[in-house]
Amino acid sequence: MEEAATPPVVVIGAGPVGLAAAVHLAAREQEPLVLEAGPGAGTAVREWGHVRLFSPWAELVDPAAEKLLAPTGWVRPDGAACPSGAEWAELYLQPLADVLGERVRYGTRVTGVSRAGRDRVVDAGRDEQPFTVHLVTADGDEERLTARAVVDASGTWSGPGPLGGDGLPALGERTAADHIAYRVPDLKSPSARARYAGRRTAVLGSGASAFTVLAGLAALAKEHPGTHTTWILRRSIGEDTFGGGEADRLHARGALGLRARAAVGDGYAEAVTGFRTTAVDRVDGQLVLSGEDGRRLEPVDEVIALTGLRPDLSFLGELRLGLDTRLQSPLELAPLIDPNVHSCGTVYPHGAKELGHPESNLYLAGMKSYGRAPTFLAMTGYEQVRSIAAALAGDREAAERVELTLPETGVCGGAGLFDDPDAQAETEGAGGGCCAAPDTVQTADVEAPAGAGGC
């Protein structure tokens, strides 16, 4: 009688981190199965394919994946060049998925994960049971798979934040949805140019996506007079608002912040600070945003809300997750990435230990592991899954070893910058920052701090 095959490690999502997880698992003889809801590798990346990353190719290719691709004749593009999302997907992610072959399934959406025969409440024999993964195919068929472990690298792209300053949709936001965008528009496309050229646009957000839009709308305004941007921030503007500039070790990231600063300084964007949106009203064909302090802003034609992304935890509801109550990230990771503490986005390398949950052999990786925190780098995700694969293979020493040095942001502004101007002023006045030197951080084997951002 043949012995039953060992169930695979199911990886959710065929993005950069999910595919890297499959590579590292296969290298350790832990059979992976990648489930991707979209029709190809990097489906979410392709949706922002017009955006150029500020990480260069040298930091966007997982070293183990490069070794796997090399026998096919694949050659990494110029390591110093920063690709667009589309180039990243077409020149790296899809070729990598093709090499992995049948280990990647497309058109397969995971709808639930649990322990076989055990709901969330049951203790008895829980850790000895495999996982059951419920899924729906592109044809609408339902399936169930068995897995020995699960790595959720599905990202957060599907969960953009709303306009409301309280984290909920603002009053009237749903009825004004035809004039609200939650993604970075492709301002080179005819449809986007027609939508924003010569018109007034409100941009909400203070991260790299908002900077990209501010710079893009400023360029559009130079061609089309009358194009104007109202930049709405919940925080105040300080010395570090636009990032580290020339001090940023990711030069493209620093340059993006400088372009956003120029958009404001040159008058193409007007900043409105300390504004938390409560309502959006239609007035004479335009939109008027109201804040919790009673302010009503000048009418605009369009709104672009870039207020962060959120993880979809709905299909993990029958599993025992250990999540931070604020960020919805793993408990041990949260202190390293909390924007209330690390306003500059600096984070130290981490692995399986920080990404684990009360549910054994379950890991959130990549952007999903950061929950609501911003500033994720691909290199961080590659280090995460290298460590996770080692842990699942029983190699504890390799799982705990740090094999990564990450670029610094060039700015460290302390805590409270996102929503509390008083905390910002206090930190700046004290001349302090939020990030200790690596040898003072209470984590093991840390080599260097990580940078902020992503794509």
C-alpha positions as CSV (number, residue, x, y, z in Angstrom):
1,M,0.0,0.0,0.0
2,E,1.5,3.4,-1.1
3,E,2.1,5.9,1.6
4,A,0.0,9.1,1.3
5,A,1.9,12.0,-0.1
6,T,2.8,14.8,2.3
7,P,0.4,17.8,1.7
8,P,2.0,20.9,0.2
9,V,2.7,24.2,1.8
10,V,0.0,26.4,0.3
11,V,1.2,29.9,-0.6
12,I,-1.6,32.5,-1.2
13,G,-0.7,35.0,-3.9
14,A,1.6,34.9,-6.9
15,G,3.2,38.3,-6.3
16,P,6.9,38.9,-5.7
17,V,6.9,37.6,-2.1
18,G,4.6,34.6,-2.8
19,L,6.7,33.4,-5.7
20,A,9.9,33.9,-3.6
21,A,8.3,31.8,-0.9
22,A,7.7,29.0,-3.4
23,V,11.3,29.2,-4.5
24,H,12.7,29.0,-1.0
25,L,10.3,26.2,0.0
26,A,11.2,24.1,-3.1
27,A,14.9,24.6,-2.4
28,R,14.3,23.0,1.0
29,E,12.2,20.1,-0.4
30,Q,9.0,21.6,1.1
31,E,6.6,21.2,-1.8
32,P,4.8,24.6,-2.5
33,L,1.5,25.2,-4.2
34,V,0.9,28.9,-5.0
35,L,-2.8,29.9,-5.4
36,E,-3.3,33.1,-7.4
37,A,-6.8,34.7,-7.8
38,G,-5.7,36.6,-11.0
39,P,-5.0,35.3,-14.5
40,G,-1.2,35.6,-14.2
41,A,1.8,36.3,-11.9
42,G,1.8,39.7,-10.2
43,T,-1.8,40.5,-11.0
44,A,-1.9,43.3,-8.4
45,V,1.5,44.6,-9.5
46,R,0.2,44.9,-13.1
47,E,-2.7,47.0,-11.8
48,W,-0.3,49.7,-10.8
49,G,2.0,48.9,-13.7
50,H,2.4,52.5,-14.8
51,V,4.0,53.5,-11.5
52,R,7.8,53.4,-11.4
53,L,9.3,51.7,-8.3
54,F,12.0,53.6,-6.3
55,S,13.8,50.3,-5.6
56,P,16.3,49.3,-8.3
57,W,16.4,45.9,-10.0
58,A,19.2,44.9,-7.7
59,E,16.8,45.0,-4.8
60,L,13.7,43.6,-6.6
61,V,15.0,40.1,-7.5
62,D,15.2,37.5,-4.8
63,P,18.7,35.9,-4.9
64,A,17.4,32.3,-4.8
65,A,14.9,33.1,-7.6
66,E,17.7,34.5,-9.7
67,K,19.6,31.2,-9.3
68,L,16.5,29.2,-10.4
69,L,16.0,31.4,-13.4
70,A,19.6,31.4,-14.6
71,P,19.6,28.0,-16.4
72,T,16.7,29.3,-18.6
73,G,19.0,32.1,-19.9
74,W,17.3,34.7,-17.9
75,V,19.5,37.7,-17.1
76,R,18.6,40.3,-14.6
77,P,18.0,43.8,-16.0
78,D,20.4,46.6,-15.2
79,G,20.7,46.5,-11.4
80,A,20.8,50.2,-11.0
81,A,17.6,50.9,-13.0
82,C,14.2,51.3,-11.4
83,P,11.5,49.4,-13.3
84,S,7.8,50.2,-13.6
85,G,5.4,47.8,-12.0
86,A,4.6,46.4,-15.5
87,E,8.2,45.8,-16.2
88,W,8.7,44.1,-12.9
89,A,5.8,41.7,-13.7
90,E,6.7,41.0,-17.3
91,L,10.5,40.7,-17.0
92,Y,10.7,38.9,-13.6
93,L,7.5,37.7,-11.9
94,Q,6.0,36.0,-14.9
95,P,9.2,34.2,-16.0
96,L,9.7,33.1,-12.4
97,A,6.1,31.7,-12.2
98,D,6.7,30.0,-15.6
99,V,9.8,28.2,-14.2
100,L,7.8,27.1,-11.1
101,G,5.2,25.6,-13.6
102,E,2.4,23.5,-12.1
103,R,3.4,24.7,-8.6
104,V,1.4,27.9,-9.5
105,R,-2.3,27.9,-10.1
106,Y,-4.1,30.9,-11.5
107,G,-7.8,31.9,-11.4
108,T,-8.0,30.3,-7.9
109,R,-9.4,32.5,-5.1
110,V,-9.0,31.3,-1.5
111,T,-12.3,31.8,0.4
112,G,-11.4,30.1,3.7
113,V,-8.6,28.4,5.7
114,S,-9.1,26.2,8.8
115,R,-7.8,23.1,10.5
116,A,-9.2,19.9,9.3
117,G,-12.2,19.0,11.5
118,R,-11.4,21.8,13.9
119,D,-13.1,25.2,14.0
120,R,-11.5,28.1,15.9
121,V,-12.8,27.0,19.3
122,V,-11.5,23.4,19.4
123,D,-8.2,22.7,21.2
124,A,-8.1,18.9,21.0
125,G,-5.5,17.6,18.5
126,R,-5.4,21.0,16.8
127,D,-1.7,21.2,16.0
128,E,-1.6,17.7,14.6
129,Q,-4.3,18.4,12.0
130,P,-3.5,19.7,8.5
131,F,-5.0,22.8,7.2
132,T,-8.0,22.8,4.8
133,V,-8.0,25.5,2.2
134,H,-11.3,26.3,0.5
135,L,-11.2,27.9,-2.9
136,V,-13.3,28.9,-5.9
137,T,-11.9,28.7,-9.4
138,A,-12.4,31.1,-12.2
139,D,-15.3,28.9,-13.5
140,G,-17.1,29.1,-10.2
141,D,-16.2,25.6,-9.1
142,E,-15.6,25.0,-5.4
143,E,-12.6,22.9,-4.2
144,R,-10.9,21.9,-0.9
145,L,-7.2,21.3,-0.6
146,T,-5.1,20.0,2.3
147,A,-2.0,21.8,3.4
148,R,0.7,21.1,5.9
149,A,1.4,24.8,6.3
150,V,0.0,28.1,4.9
151,V,1.9,31.3,3.9
152,D,-0.5,34.1,3.2
153,A,1.3,36.5,0.8
154,S,-1.9,37.9,-0.7
155,G,-1.0,41.5,0.0
156,T,-3.3,44.5,0.8
157,W,-3.9,45.9,-2.7
158,S,-7.6,44.9,-2.6
159,G,-8.3,47.0,0.6
160,P,-7.8,50.7,0.0
161,G,-8.7,53.0,2.9
162,P,-11.7,55.4,2.7
163,L,-11.8,59.2,2.9
164,G,-13.1,59.3,6.5
165,G,-10.7,60.4,9.1
166,D,-12.2,57.9,11.5
167,G,-11.3,55.0,9.2
168,L,-14.9,54.6,7.9
169,P,-16.3,56.0,4.7
170,A,-17.2,59.7,5.0
171,L,-20.8,60.7,4.8
172,G,-21.7,60.8,1.1
173,E,-18.6,59.0,0.0
174,R,-20.4,56.2,-1.6
175,T,-22.8,58.4,-3.6
176,A,-19.8,60.4,-4.9
177,A,-17.9,57.3,-5.9
178,D,-17.9,58.2,-9.6
179,H,-15.6,61.1,-8.8
180,I,-13.4,59.4,-6.2
181,A,-10.3,57.3,-7.1
182,Y,-8.4,55.1,-4.6
183,R,-5.4,54.3,-6.8
184,V,-2.6,56.3,-8.4
185,P,-4.0,57.3,-11.8
186,D,-1.9,56.8,-15.0
187,L,-1.7,60.5,-15.9
188,K,-0.1,59.6,-19.3
189,S,-3.2,57.8,-20.4
190,P,-5.8,59.7,-22.5
191,S,-8.7,58.8,-20.1
192,A,-6.8,60.1,-17.0
193,R,-5.6,63.2,-18.7
194,A,-9.2,64.0,-19.7
195,R,-10.4,63.4,-16.2
196,Y,-7.8,65.6,-14.4
197,A,-6.4,68.1,-16.9
198,G,-7.6,71.7,-16.3
199,R,-9.6,70.6,-13.3
200,R,-9.3,70.9,-9.5
201,T,-8.4,67.7,-7.7
202,A,-8.2,66.9,-4.0
203,V,-5.4,64.4,-3.0
204,L,-5.6,62.8,0.4
205,G,-2.6,61.0,1.9
206,S,1.0,61.6,2.9
207,G,2.9,58.7,1.6
208,A,4.8,57.8,-1.6
209,S,1.6,57.3,-3.5
210,A,0.4,60.8,-2.7
211,F,3.9,62.1,-3.7
212,T,3.6,60.4,-7.0
213,V,0.2,62.0,-7.7
214,L,1.3,65.4,-6.5
215,A,4.3,65.3,-8.9
216,G,2.2,63.9,-11.7
217,L,-0.5,66.6,-11.4
218,A,2.2,69.3,-11.2
219,A,3.6,68.1,-14.5
220,L,0.1,68.0,-16.0
221,A,-0.5,71.6,-14.8
222,K,2.5,72.8,-16.8
223,E,0.8,71.6,-20.0
224,H,-2.8,72.4,-19.0
225,P,-3.3,75.7,-17.1
226,G,-6.1,75.5,-14.6
227,T,-5.0,72.1,-13.3
228,H,-4.8,72.6,-9.5
229,T,-4.3,70.2,-6.6
230,T,-5.5,70.6,-3.0
231,W,-3.3,68.3,-0.9
232,I,-5.1,67.2,2.3
233,L,-3.1,65.8,5.2
234,R,-4.3,64.7,8.6
235,R,-0.9,65.7,10.0
236,S,1.0,68.9,9.9
237,I,4.0,69.6,7.6
238,G,7.4,69.2,9.2
239,E,11.0,68.9,8.1
240,D,10.6,65.2,7.3
241,T,7.3,65.3,5.6
242,F,8.8,64.8,2.2
243,G,11.3,62.1,3.2
244,G,15.1,62.1,3.4
245,G,15.7,63.8,0.0
246,E,19.4,63.5,-1.0
247,A,20.2,61.7,2.2
248,D,17.9,58.8,1.3
249,R,19.9,55.7,0.3
250,L,17.2,54.8,-2.2
251,H,17.8,57.8,-4.4
252,A,14.6,57.5,-6.4
253,R,12.6,57.6,-3.2
254,G,14.4,60.7,-2.1
255,A,13.9,62.3,-5.5
256,L,10.2,61.6,-5.4
257,G,9.8,63.4,-2.1
258,L,11.7,66.4,-3.6
259,R,9.4,66.5,-6.6
260,A,6.4,66.5,-4.3
261,R,7.9,69.3,-2.3
262,A,8.5,71.3,-5.5
263,A,4.9,70.8,-6.5
264,V,3.8,72.5,-3.3
265,G,6.5,75.1,-3.4
266,D,5.8,76.1,-7.0
267,G,2.1,76.6,-6.3
268,Y,0.8,73.6,-8.2
269,A,-0.6,72.1,-5.0
270,E,-2.1,73.8,-2.0
271,A,-1.6,72.0,1.3
272,V,-4.4,71.7,3.8
273,T,-3.1,70.3,7.1
274,G,-4.8,68.8,10.2
275,F,-7.9,67.9,8.2
276,R,-9.9,64.8,9.0
277,T,-12.7,64.3,6.5
278,T,-16.2,63.6,7.8
279,A,-18.4,64.3,4.7
280,V,-18.4,64.8,1.0
281,D,-21.2,66.8,-0.6
282,R,-22.1,67.4,-4.2
283,V,-22.5,71.1,-4.9
284,D,-23.2,72.4,-8.4
285,G,-21.5,69.4,-10.0
286,Q,-18.5,69.5,-7.8
287,L,-17.4,67.9,-4.5
288,V,-17.0,69.7,-1.1
289,L,-15.1,68.0,1.7
290,S,-16.0,68.8,5.3
291,G,-13.8,68.1,8.3
292,E,-14.4,67.2,11.9
293,D,-13.3,70.7,12.9
294,G,-16.1,72.3,10.9
295,R,-14.0,73.4,7.9
296,R,-15.5,73.1,4.4
297,L,-12.9,73.1,1.7
298,E,-13.1,74.8,-1.7
299,P,-15.0,72.7,-4.3
300,V,-13.1,70.2,-6.4
301,D,-13.9,68.2,-9.5
302,E,-12.2,65.0,-8.5
303,V,-10.8,63.3,-5.3
304,I,-7.9,60.8,-5.1
305,A,-7.9,59.1,-1.8
306,L,-4.5,57.5,-0.9
307,T,-5.1,56.8,2.7
308,G,-3.4,53.5,3.1
309,L,-4.3,49.8,2.5
310,R,-5.8,47.2,4.7
311,P,-5.4,43.4,4.9
312,D,-8.3,41.1,4.1
313,L,-8.5,38.8,7.1
314,S,-12.0,37.5,6.3
315,F,-10.9,34.1,4.9
316,L,-8.7,33.5,8.0
317,G,-11.5,33.8,10.4
318,E,-11.4,30.2,11.7
319,L,-7.7,30.4,12.5
320,R,-6.1,31.7,15.7
321,L,-4.2,34.8,14.7
322,G,-2.0,36.8,17.0
323,L,-2.5,40.3,15.6
324,D,-1.7,43.8,17.0
325,T,-4.9,45.6,17.8
326,R,-3.8,48.7,15.9
327,L,-1.9,47.6,12.8
328,Q,-3.4,44.1,12.3
329,S,0.1,42.8,11.9
330,P,1.7,39.9,13.8
331,L,2.2,40.9,17.5
332,E,6.0,40.6,17.5
333,L,6.4,42.5,14.2
334,A,4.2,45.4,15.2
335,P,6.6,47.3,17.5
336,L,9.2,47.3,14.6
337,I,6.9,48.9,12.1
338,D,4.4,51.0,14.1
339,P,4.1,54.4,12.3
340,N,3.1,55.9,15.7
341,V,6.6,55.2,16.8
342,H,8.7,54.9,13.6
343,S,7.4,57.8,11.6
344,C,10.3,57.6,9.2
345,G,9.4,54.1,8.1
346,T,12.6,52.5,9.3
347,V,12.3,48.8,10.3
348,Y,14.8,46.1,11.0
349,P,15.0,42.8,9.2
350,H,12.9,40.0,10.7
351,G,11.7,36.5,10.0
352,A,9.7,33.5,11.1
353,K,9.9,34.3,14.8
354,E,8.2,37.7,14.4
355,L,5.7,36.5,11.8
356,G,4.3,33.5,13.7
357,H,0.9,33.1,15.2
358,P,-0.8,30.9,17.9
359,E,-1.9,28.8,14.9
360,S,1.3,26.8,14.2
361,N,2.7,26.6,10.7
362,L,0.7,29.7,9.6
363,Y,2.5,32.8,8.5
364,L,1.5,36.2,7.0
365,A,4.3,37.5,4.7
366,G,5.0,40.4,2.5
367,M,2.7,43.4,2.6
368,K,0.0,41.3,4.3
369,S,2.3,41.0,7.3
370,Y,2.5,44.7,7.7
371,G,-1.3,45.0,8.2
372,R,-2.1,48.7,8.0
373,A,1.5,49.9,8.3
374,P,3.1,51.5,5.2
375,T,6.7,51.5,3.9
376,F,7.2,47.9,2.9
377,L,10.2,46.9,0.7
378,A,10.4,43.8,-1.5
379,M,13.8,42.9,0.0
380,T,12.0,42.7,3.4
381,G,9.6,40.2,2.0
382,Y,12.3,38.0,0.5
383,E,14.1,37.8,3.8
384,Q,10.8,36.9,5.5
385,V,10.1,33.9,3.3
386,R,13.7,32.7,3.3
387,S,13.3,32.5,7.1
388,I,9.9,31.0,7.0
389,A,11.0,28.3,4.6
390,A,13.9,27.5,6.9
391,A,11.6,27.2,9.9
392,L,9.2,24.9,8.1
393,A,12.2,22.7,7.1
394,G,13.2,22.5,10.7
395,D,16.4,24.6,10.3
396,R,16.0,26.8,13.3
397,E,19.5,28.3,13.0
398,A,18.9,29.5,9.4
399,A,15.4,30.8,10.3
400,E,16.8,33.0,13.1
401,R,19.8,34.2,11.1
402,V,19.6,37.7,9.4
403,E,20.8,37.7,5.8
404,L,19.9,41.2,4.8
405,T,21.1,44.8,4.9
406,L,18.4,47.4,4.0
407,P,18.7,51.0,2.9
408,E,17.9,53.8,5.4
409,T,15.4,56.5,4.7
410,G,17.8,59.3,5.6
411,V,15.2,60.8,8.0
412,C,14.1,59.9,11.5
413,G,11.5,62.2,13.0
414,G,10.2,60.5,16.0
415,A,6.7,59.4,17.0
416,G,3.3,61.0,16.5
417,L,3.8,62.5,13.1
418,F,0.8,61.0,11.5
419,D,-2.0,62.6,13.4
420,D,-0.5,64.6,16.3
421,P,1.2,68.0,15.5
422,D,2.0,68.5,19.2
423,A,4.0,65.2,19.4
424,Q,5.8,66.2,16.3
425,A,6.9,69.5,17.7
426,E,7.9,67.9,21.0
427,T,10.1,65.4,19.2
428,E,11.7,68.0,16.9
429,G,12.4,70.3,19.8
430,A,14.1,67.5,21.7
431,G,16.3,66.8,18.7
432,G,15.5,63.1,19.0
433,G,14.4,60.4,16.6
434,C,12.4,57.2,16.8
435,C,15.1,54.7,15.7
436,A,17.9,53.5,17.9
437,A,21.2,52.3,16.6
438,P,21.2,48.6,15.6
439,D,23.2,47.6,18.7
440,T,20.5,49.1,21.0
441,V,17.5,47.4,19.5
442,Q,16.1,44.6,21.5
443,T,16.1,42.0,18.7
444,A,18.6,39.4,17.9
445,D,21.3,39.5,15.2
446,V,20.1,42.8,13.6
447,E,22.6,44.2,11.1
448,A,21.0,47.3,9.7
449,P,17.8,49.3,9.7
450,A,15.4,48.9,6.8
451,G,14.1,51.7,4.6
452,A,10.6,53.0,4.1
453,G,8.4,52.7,1.1
454,G,7.9,50.2,-1.6
455,C,6.3,51.0,-4.8
